[in-house]
Amino acid sequence: MNSDDSTQATAPPRLSRRMRLQYEPAQTRWVLLYPEGMVQLNDSAAEILRRCDGSKSVSAIIDELEARFNVQGIAPQIHSLIAEGTKRGWLE
């Protein structure tokens, strides 16, 4: 059997169990809370991470956001955020 990197690329991303995503009214923004601190998210990052619940593939997240915001070509930004979030331990 061949090992196929596309399996990992299409695995549904999920927030790490150590993370909690919540809206902070005092800061009027979404934040990612974890035991060591907090990350303030811009609107785009929040929209992407809110969909990383383990039930949607990356391509489904892209399709949903492109339809919701009536834009095309945002896949590279979404892939980049998911890769960075995985590297930082925000996503599994």
C-alpha positions in Angstrom: 0.0 0.0 0.0 1.1 3.5 -0.8 1.3 6.1 1.9 -0.8 9.0 0.7 -0.3 12.6 2.1 -3.7 13.6 0.8 -5.3 11.6 3.6 -3.8 14.0 6.1 -4.6 17.0 4.0 -8.3 16.1 3.9 -8.6 14.9 7.6 -11.2 17.2 9.3 -9.3 19.7 11.5 -10.4 20.0 15.1 -9.5 22.4 17.8 -7.1 20.9 20.3 -8.7 19.7 23.5 -6.5 22.2 25.3 -8.1 25.1 23.4 -11.4 26.9 23.8 -12.7 29.3 21.2 -15.0 32.0 22.5 -16.2 35.5 21.8 -15.0 38.1 24.2 -17.5 41.0 24.3 -15.1 43.3 26.2 -12.6 42.9 23.4 -15.3 42.7 20.7 -13.4 39.8 19.1 -13.0 36.0 19.1 -10.1 34.6 21.2 -8.5 31.2 21.5 -8.0 30.4 25.2 -5.4 27.8 26.4 -3.8 27.1 29.8 -0.8 29.3 29.1 -2.7 32.3 27.7 -4.9 33.7 25.0 -4.6 34.5 21.3 -6.8 37.3 19.9 -8.1 36.3 16.5 -8.9 38.5 13.5 -12.3 38.0 11.9 -11.0 35.8 9.1 -9.1 33.4 11.5 -12.1 33.2 13.8 -14.4 32.3 10.9 -12.0 29.5 9.9 -11.4 28.2 13.4 -15.1 28.2 14.3 -15.5 25.6 11.6 -12.7 23.3 12.8 -14.9 21.0 14.9 -13.7 17.7 13.4 -16.9 17.3 11.3 -15.9 19.2 8.1 -13.0 18.6 5.7 -10.8 21.5 4.8 -12.4 21.5 1.4 -15.9 21.7 3.0 -14.7 24.7 5.1 -13.4 26.4 2.0 -16.6 25.8 0.1 -18.7 27.1 3.1 -16.7 30.3 3.5 -16.6 31.0 -0.2 -20.4 30.7 -0.4 -21.0 32.6 2.8 -18.9 35.6 1.9 -19.4 35.3 -1.9 -15.6 35.1 -2.6 -13.4 32.8 -4.5 -9.7 31.9 -4.2 -9.4 31.9 -0.4 -8.2 28.3 -0.2 -4.5 29.3 0.2 -5.2 31.5 3.2 -7.4 28.7 4.8 -4.7 26.1 4.2 -2.1 28.5 5.6 -4.1 29.1 8.8 -4.8 25.4 9.3 -1.1 24.6 8.8 0.0 27.3 11.3 -2.7 26.3 13.8 -1.6 22.7 13.6 2.1 23.7 14.0 1.2 25.8 17.1 -0.9 23.0 18.6 -4.2 24.8 18.2 -5.6 22.1 15.9 -5.3 18.4 15.7 
